[in-house]
Amino acid sequence: MDNRIGDMQTFLAVTEGGSFAAAAKALRLTPSAVSRSIARLEARLGVLLVQRTTRSLSLTPEGESYRSRISALLAEVDAVEQSLGREQDRPRGLLRVNAAVPFGVHCLLPILPRFLDANPEVTVDLALSDTLVDLIEERADIAIRIGPLRDTRLRAKKLGHSAMVLVASPGYLARRGTPRDPGDLVQHICLKFSFRRSVDSWPFLSGGRVVQRPVDGPFLGNSGEVVRLMAVADGGIARLGRFHVAGDLGTGRLVEVLADCNPGDGEDIHALYSGHDRLALRVRAFLDFLDAELRLAE
């Protein structure tokens, strides 16, 4: 592709310097390179811009008209670039964030006002969904996901790790009893997920090894938050990330069950973003903010 902007800049340098040699010196080019640039420009436009003689050069009427018009155009290009440069002085603009519902509700929303206070020229467009979205198609700047990473096109920043925990409400346990052994779960309502990747068994530590125990119940939730709320409402036993239920455990709305059989597994939490070497300041600022502010329960 031809360098149209470069040819325009060369033409203006010729008009300002009064000669190809002066333009070549100003642009740090050879006189022949300047001559080729002007010839290329004239060929593309189909008009003669510069009258050349052995001693001097002058602009044709078309050259005078072209100079006045591209001077304004290139000034606008410079203004746009300077404006973008100023935008990189501090975070500003629209930041699109997509997050899993549990993380958004329990980890992100409580701290987000502090980010907005510290970055008054940034607007956050937050979408919460447990569905795996295509970061590029959704035009999101950052997606926060829990569990294994799948999209190798994206860069990932690990935000933390959360162990899994079995929980139930005091009201449910008072009504149905507290399980003392994983085998007791056959007598209990186990709250499951409707995700495609969900399984109908939970891992437990037994005899020094991890074994899978089938679980069942009359309820499926399409979101970790839905399952948590069902557990809080005395609906059954749930297996969720500790970060997700830390507040409920702290207030007593939920209590941990079968802790002695917990195998200690968990899931990593990552912020995913497009793999550009130079991130917009608003994106970098948000990633740094998450790194500094998050205190995920392990």
C-alpha positions in Angstrom: 0.0 0.0 0.0 1.4 3.4 -0.9 2.3 5.9 1.8 -0.2 8.7 1.0 0.4 10.6 4.2 4.2 10.4 3.7 3.9 11.7 0.2 1.7 14.6 1.4 4.2 15.5 4.1 7.0 15.4 1.5 5.1 17.7 -0.8 4.5 20.2 2.0 8.2 20.1 2.9 9.1 20.9 -0.7 6.7 23.9 -0.7 8.2 25.1 2.6 11.8 24.6 1.7 11.6 25.8 -1.9 13.6 22.9 -3.3 13.9 19.2 -3.3 17.3 19.4 -1.6 15.9 21.5 1.3 13.0 19.1 1.7 15.4 16.2 1.7 17.5 17.7 4.4 14.5 18.5 6.6 13.1 15.0 6.2 16.4 13.3 6.3 15.9 11.7 2.9 17.9 11.8 -0.3 16.9 14.3 -3.0 16.1 11.4 -5.3 13.7 9.9 -2.7 11.9 13.3 -2.5 11.7 13.5 -6.3 10.2 10.0 -6.5 7.6 10.9 -3.8 6.4 13.9 -5.7 6.3 12.0 -8.9 4.3 9.3 -7.3 1.9 11.9 -5.9 1.4 13.6 -9.2 0.8 10.2 -10.9 -1.8 9.2 -8.4 -3.6 12.6 -8.7 -3.2 12.8 -12.5 -2.1 16.5 -12.3 1.2 18.4 -12.3 1.8 19.9 -8.9 5.3 21.3 -9.2 6.9 23.2 -12.1 10.6 22.3 -12.2 13.4 24.3 -13.8 17.1 24.0 -13.6 17.3 26.8 -11.0 14.0 26.8 -9.1 10.6 25.2 -8.7 7.1 26.7 -8.4 3.7 25.4 -7.7 1.1 25.0 -10.4 -2.5 26.3 -9.7 -3.4 22.7 -8.9 -0.3 22.5 -6.6 -1.4 25.7 -4.7 -4.9 24.3 -4.3 -3.6 20.9 -3.1 -1.2 22.5 -0.6 -4.0 24.5 1.0 -6.3 21.5 1.3 -3.8 19.0 2.6 -2.3 21.5 5.1 -5.7 21.5 6.9 -5.9 17.8 6.6 -2.5 17.0 8.0 -3.1 19.6 10.8 -6.2 17.6 11.7 -4.2 14.3 11.7 -1.7 15.9 14.1 -4.5 17.1 16.3 -6.1 13.6 16.4 -2.7 12.0 17.3 -2.0 14.6 20.0 -5.5 14.0 21.4 -4.9 10.3 21.6 -1.6 10.9 23.2 -3.2 13.1 25.9 -5.7 10.3 26.5 -2.8 8.1 27.5 -1.7 10.6 30.2 -4.3 9.1 32.5 -7.1 6.5 32.4 -10.2 7.6 30.6 -12.9 6.3 28.3 -15.3 3.4 28.3 -14.1 0.2 30.0 -16.2 -2.9 29.2 -15.9 -5.7 31.8 -17.5 -9.1 31.7 -17.5 -11.2 34.8 -19.0 -14.4 36.2 -22.0 -13.6 38.3 -20.6 -14.9 41.7 -17.4 -12.9 41.2 -19.2 -9.8 40.1 -21.7 -9.8 42.9 -19.4 -10.8 45.8 -15.9 -9.5 44.8 -16.2 -6.9 42.1 -19.2 -4.7 43.0 -18.1 -4.1 46.6 -14.8 -2.6 45.4 -15.8 -1.0 42.1 -16.8 2.4 43.6 -13.2 2.8 44.8 -12.0 2.3 41.2 -14.4 4.9 39.8 -13.5 7.4 42.6 -9.8 7.0 41.7 -10.5 7.2 37.9 -13.2 9.8 37.4 -12.7 9.9 33.6 -13.4 6.2 33.2 -16.9 4.8 32.6 -17.3 1.1 33.5 -19.8 -1.0 31.5 -20.2 -4.2 33.6 -22.0 -7.3 32.3 -22.4 -10.3 34.6 -22.9 -13.7 33.1 -21.9 -17.3 33.8 -22.0 -18.1 30.1 -18.6 -18.2 28.5 -18.5 -15.2 26.1 -16.1 -14.4 23.3 -14.2 -11.5 24.5 -13.5 -10.2 21.0 -17.0 -10.6 19.7 -18.5 -9.0 22.8 -16.0 -6.1 22.5 -15.2 -6.5 26.1 -11.8 -5.1 27.4 -11.6 -7.6 30.3 -13.4 -10.8 31.1 -13.1 -12.4 34.6 -13.5 -16.1 34.6 -13.3 -18.9 37.1 -11.9 -22.3 36.3 -9.7 -23.7 33.5 -8.6 -21.4 30.7 -9.6 -22.3 27.2 -9.0 -19.3 24.9 -5.3 -19.2 23.9 -5.8 -16.0 21.9 -6.1 -14.0 25.1 -3.6 -13.0 27.8 -4.5 -13.9 31.4 -3.7 -12.3 34.8 -4.3 -14.6 37.7 -6.3 -12.8 40.4 -6.4 -15.6 42.9 -7.5 -19.1 43.8 -10.5 -20.2 45.7 -11.0 -23.6 47.4 -14.3 -25.4 47.1 -16.5 -25.9 50.2 -19.8 -27.7 51.0 -22.3 -25.5 52.7 -25.9 -25.5 54.0 -28.1 -23.2 56.0 -28.7 -23.8 59.7 -32.4 -24.1 58.9 -31.9 -26.9 56.4 -29.6 -28.8 58.8 -32.1 -28.4 61.6 -34.8 -29.9 59.4 -32.8 -32.6 57.7 -29.9 -33.3 60.0 -26.2 -32.7 59.6 -24.3 -35.3 57.4 -21.4 -36.9 59.2 -20.1 -38.9 56.3 -20.2 -38.4 52.5 -22.4 -41.5 52.4 -25.1 -39.6 54.3 -25.6 -37.3 51.3 -28.0 -39.9 49.8 -30.5 -38.7 52.4 -30.0 -35.0 51.5 -30.9 -32.6 48.8 -27.8 -31.7 46.9 -28.0 -28.5 44.8 -26.5 -29.0 41.4 -25.7 -27.0 38.3 -27.2 -27.1 34.8 -23.9 -26.2 33.2 -22.8 -28.5 30.4 -19.5 -29.0 32.1 -21.1 -29.8 35.5 -20.9 -33.3 36.9 -23.3 -35.4 39.1 -20.7 -36.3 41.7 -18.6 -34.4 44.3 -15.0 -35.3 45.4 -14.3 -36.3 48.9 -11.2 -37.4 50.8 -11.5 -41.0 52.0 -8.7 -43.2 53.3 -6.0 -40.9 52.1 -7.3 -40.7 48.5 -9.9 -38.6 46.6 -13.1 -40.5 45.6 -16.1 -39.2 43.7 -19.6 -39.6 45.4 -22.7 -39.3 43.2 -25.1 -36.6 44.4 -28.7 -35.9 43.5 -31.5 -33.5 44.2 -34.6 -32.0 42.7 -33.0 -28.6 41.8 -30.6 -27.4 39.1 -29.3 -23.9 38.9 -27.7 -22.2 35.9 -25.6 -19.9 38.0 -23.5 -20.2 41.1 -25.4 -17.3 42.6 -28.7 -19.1 42.0 -27.4 -22.2 43.8 -26.1 -20.0 46.7 -29.4 -18.3 47.2 -31.2 -21.7 47.1 -28.8 -22.9 49.9 -29.4 -19.7 51.9 -33.2 -20.3 51.5 -32.8 -23.7 53.3 -33.0 -25.5 50.0 -30.2 -28.0 50.4 -26.4 -28.6 50.4 -24.3 -26.7 47.8 -20.7 -27.0 46.7 -19.3 -23.6 45.9 -16.1 -21.6 45.9 -15.2 -20.3 49.3 -14.9 -16.7 48.0 -18.5 -17.0 46.9 -19.9 -17.9 50.3 -17.3 -16.2 52.6 -19.9 -13.5 53.6 -22.5 -16.1 54.3 -20.1 -18.1 56.4 -19.1 -15.0 58.3 -22.7 -14.1 59.2 -23.9 -17.6 59.8 -26.4 -17.7 57.0 -24.5 -20.8 55.8 -22.2 -23.2 57.6 -19.6 -25.6 56.3 -20.4 -29.3 56.3 -18.1 -32.4 55.9 -15.1 -30.2 56.3 -13.0 -33.2 57.4 -13.6 -34.8 54.0 -12.8 -31.8 51.9 -10.2 -32.8 49.3 -8.8 -29.3 49.1 -9.5 -28.7 45.5 -10.3 -25.3 44.0 -10.4 -23.1 41.0 -8.2 -20.3 39.7 -9.7 -16.9 38.9 -8.2 -15.0 36.0 -8.7 -11.7 34.2 -8.6 -12.2 30.5 -7.8 -9.5 28.0 -6.6 -9.1 24.4 -2.9 -9.8 23.9 -1.8 -6.3 22.9 1.7 -5.3 24.1 0.5 -1.7 24.8 -2.8 -1.7 26.8 -5.0 1.3 27.1 -4.4 3.0 30.4 -7.9 2.3 31.5 -7.4 -1.4 31.0 -4.0 -1.4 32.8 -5.4 0.7 35.6 -8.2 -1.8 36.2 -5.9 -4.8 36.1 -3.6 -3.2 38.6 -6.6 -2.2 40.8 -7.9 -5.8 40.9 -4.4 -7.0 41.8 -4.1 -4.5 44.7 -7.7 -4.7 46.0 -8.8 -8.2 45.8 -8.6 -10.4 48.9 -10.0 -13.7 47.7 -10.8 -16.2 50.4 -8.7 -19.3 49.9 
